[in-house]
Amino acid sequence: MHRDNGIERIMNVIKTAIDGVVIIEPRIFEDARGYFFESFSQREFDEKVGPVIFVQDNESKSSYGVMRGLHFQRPPFTQSKLVRCVKGAVLDVAVDIRKGSPTYGQHVAVELSEDNHRQFFISKGFAHGFSVLSETAVFQYKCDEFYHPEADAGISILDDSLGIDWRVPITKAILSQKDTKHPLLKDFDSPFEFFIK
């Protein structure tokens, strides 16, 4: 159990190599009946990650080899996301697309599964995608902005220059037609700017 100033904490926040994305591990309470955990606390999220108000929850079900991404919404409808996999396993990836960022074009990848209960927070200025590693996967995510189809955009999930090991053979990859048409990073003019906090 995590404690700060005597207050019991139910989530552990793990920093990554890129500022703006963190891994969250909940405290799991297990007994003979099964398990329980608090999957989200606005109060603790605000304290440990930052003040973000989520307004929409989404869920998708996918089969092995499905790759979704790399998606983002253009300003003024940018989104931060808190994602998790509640059935099966996925490799979840965030790519820094903030102009001027010292980590521009770099990524963080984390396996999210029903067994590890990890969550991944991706702030604005990142492109997001995932590949399904299990037979099927149910993926859930919170967004701090509503979906706006006119602002929907992406970069190619198959861009070799990103150096992402999706852990799915290319011959097994299943993509939507839309996701095959996103530009490579080198041909992409990002609408995001990097600001030093």
N, C-alpha and C positions, 0 to 999 in steps of 0.2 A: 504494500500500500504506500502511495506517495503522500508526503505531508509537506506543506509549505506554511511556516508560521503556525503550526499546530492544526492546520485545516487539512482534512483528508482529501486527497486528490484521486480521481478515478481514471485519469488518462496521462500517459507519458508522451511527451512531444520530442521527436528525434529530428535534429537539424540535418539537412543534406548538404551536398557540396555547392548547391546553388541557392542563393537567398531568394525567398519567395515561395519555396515548396518545402513542406515538412511531412514527415511520417508520424502518424498518431497511433499509439498502441493503447487500447483500453485495458482496464483492470478487470479480469475475468473471475467471477465467483462460481466455483464448481462444487457440486456435491453429488450424491447418489442419484438425484433426480435429473441432473443435467447441468446447465450453466445459466448464468445471468450476467449481463453487463449493461452499463449505461452507454448507449452508442453515441449520444450527443448531449452536451450540456452547454447551452449558450453562455452561461456565466463563466464556466471554466475555459471554453474556447476563446472568449474575449480576453481573458486574463493571460492565457498561455500562448495563443497564436496571434490574435488581434481582433478588433471589433468588426465583425462581418455579420450582416443580417441576411440569412438565406430566405428566399421567397418561393422557390420551386424545387420539388423533389421529382426525380426521374428514375425509371427502371428499364433495363433492357435484358433480354434473354438471348444468348448466342450459343452456337455450337463451336466445336473445336476448329481452330484455324481462322475463325472470323477475326478480322482486324478492322477496327473503327478509328478514324482519325486521319490526320492530326488536326483537330478542330479548335476553333475559337470564334468569338463574336467580335466584330469590329466596333470601335467607338461610334456612338456614345453608349452602346449596349454591351460593353465588356462584361465578362463573367469571371468570378472566382468560383472554384468547385471544390467540394469535399466528397471524395469518392470511396467506395468500398465494394467488395465482392461478397455476396451473402450465400452464394452457392457455386461450388467449383473453384476455379483459380484463373486469374488473368495476370499478364504482365502489363502494368500501367506505366505510362511514360509522359513526362512533361518536358517540352523543349522551350528554352528561353528564346523568345523572338522580340525582345526589347532592344531597339536601336541604341547603341552606345553602351550596352551592358558588357561588363568584362567577361561574361559567360554566354554571350550571344551565340546561338546555334548549338550550344551544349545541352545535354539532357540529364534527367534523373529517371531511373527505372526502378520500380519496386514490384515485387510479387504481392498481390492481394488475394487472399483466399478465405474460404469459410473456416479454415482451421486456424489461421494466424489472426483473424479479425482485425487486421491492420486497415487503417484509412490513410488516404493521401490527400493533402490539401494543396491545391494549385491556385496561386493568385493570378490576378489579371496580368496579361503580358506574356502568357505561355500558351503554346499549342499543346493540346492534350489528345492522347489516343491510347488504345489498349489492344492486346492480342489475347485470344482465349486459349489457355493451355490445357484445360480439362475437357471432358466429353461435352459438357454444357456448362454455362456460367450465367448466373443472374447478378447483374451489376446495378448498383444504386448510386445516385449522386445528388447532392444538394447544389443549387446555384444561387448566387446573390443577385441575379438579374433574370428576368423572364426571357424565354426564347423569342428571338426576332428573326424570322427567316430571311429578311432582307439584309441582315447583318452577318449571316452565317458565312464562314470562310474557313480556309485551311491551307496546310502545306502537305506535300506528298508524304504519305506514311512509308513509302518505299524508297525515299531519297537515301542513297548509300552514303552520301557525304555526312549524314547525321551520325553515322556509326552506331546505330541501334541494333542490338541483337534481339529480335522479336521472339526468338525461341520457337518459331514456327517455320518449317521449310517453305520456301517460296512456292513450291508446287502444291502445297496444302492451303495456302493463304486464300481467304474468301473476303473480297472487298465489294462494297457497293460501287455502282457505276460512278456516282458522284465523287467518291474518294479516290478514284483512279485519275481524276482530272485536276487535282490540286497541283499548284506549281512546285518546283524544286526550290529549296532555300535560296540558291544563287539567283533565281529569277523572281524572287519575292520581295516586294516593297512593304516592309512592316509598318502598320499604323500605330505601333507602340513605341514610346520613348522610355529610356531608362532614367530614373531619378534617384539620386543619392539621398537616403533617408537621414 
